[in-house]
């Protein structure tokens, strides 16, 4: 299933809200999670990935490690 940019932002924010309510994480942690997810989302968009899968996640982490 593919999501447009606005839908991705809603999903990311919903996830962050869930973490805040259910896990009571600090604002710094939530900010970092949100930032990481937004970076991943932009990376997927630039590479024209549709669905998130094991391969796309592996590639992203591999590239991040190389920096």
C-alpha positions as CSV (number, residue, x, y, z in Angstrom):
1,X,0.0,0.0,0.0
2,X,1.4,3.4,-0.9
3,X,0.8,6.6,1.1
4,X,1.1,10.1,-0.1
5,X,3.3,12.6,1.8
6,X,0.4,14.0,3.9
7,X,-0.7,10.5,4.8
8,X,2.8,9.6,5.8
9,X,3.0,12.6,8.0
10,X,-0.3,11.6,9.7
11,X,1.0,8.1,10.2
12,X,4.3,9.3,11.7
13,X,2.5,11.7,14.0
14,X,0.0,9.0,15.1
15,X,2.9,6.7,16.0
16,X,4.6,9.5,17.9
17,X,1.4,10.3,19.8
18,X,1.0,6.6,20.6
19,X,4.5,6.5,22.0
20,X,3.8,9.6,24.1
21,X,0.6,8.1,25.6
22,X,1.5,4.5,26.0
23,X,5.3,4.6,26.6
24,X,5.6,8.0,28.3
25,X,8.8,8.8,26.4
26,X,10.6,12.0,26.8
27,X,10.1,14.9,24.4
28,X,13.7,14.5,23.2
29,X,13.2,10.9,22.4
30,X,10.0,11.6,20.6
31,X,11.6,14.3,18.6
32,X,14.4,12.0,17.6
33,X,12.0,9.2,16.6
34,X,9.9,11.6,14.5
35,X,13.0,13.1,12.8
36,X,14.3,9.6,12.0
37,X,11.0,8.5,10.5
38,X,10.7,11.7,8.5
39,X,14.2,11.2,7.1
40,X,13.4,7.6,6.2
41,X,10.2,8.7,4.5
42,X,12.0,11.3,2.4
43,X,14.7,8.7,1.5
44,X,12.0,6.3,0.3
45,X,10.4,9.0,-1.7
46,X,13.6,10.0,-3.4
47,X,14.2,6.3,-4.4
48,X,10.6,5.8,-5.6
49,X,9.9,3.0,-3.2
50,X,6.3,2.1,-2.9
51,X,5.8,-0.2,0.0
52,X,8.3,-0.4,2.9
53,X,9.9,-3.8,2.9
54,X,12.9,-5.6,4.4
55,X,15.1,-4.6,1.5
56,X,14.3,-0.9,1.7
57,X,14.9,-0.8,5.5
58,X,18.2,-2.7,5.1
59,X,19.4,-0.4,2.4
60,X,18.5,2.7,4.4
61,X,20.3,1.4,7.5
62,X,23.3,0.4,5.4
63,X,23.6,3.9,3.9
64,X,23.2,5.5,7.3
65,X,26.0,3.5,8.7
66,X,28.3,4.5,5.8
67,X,27.9,8.2,6.8
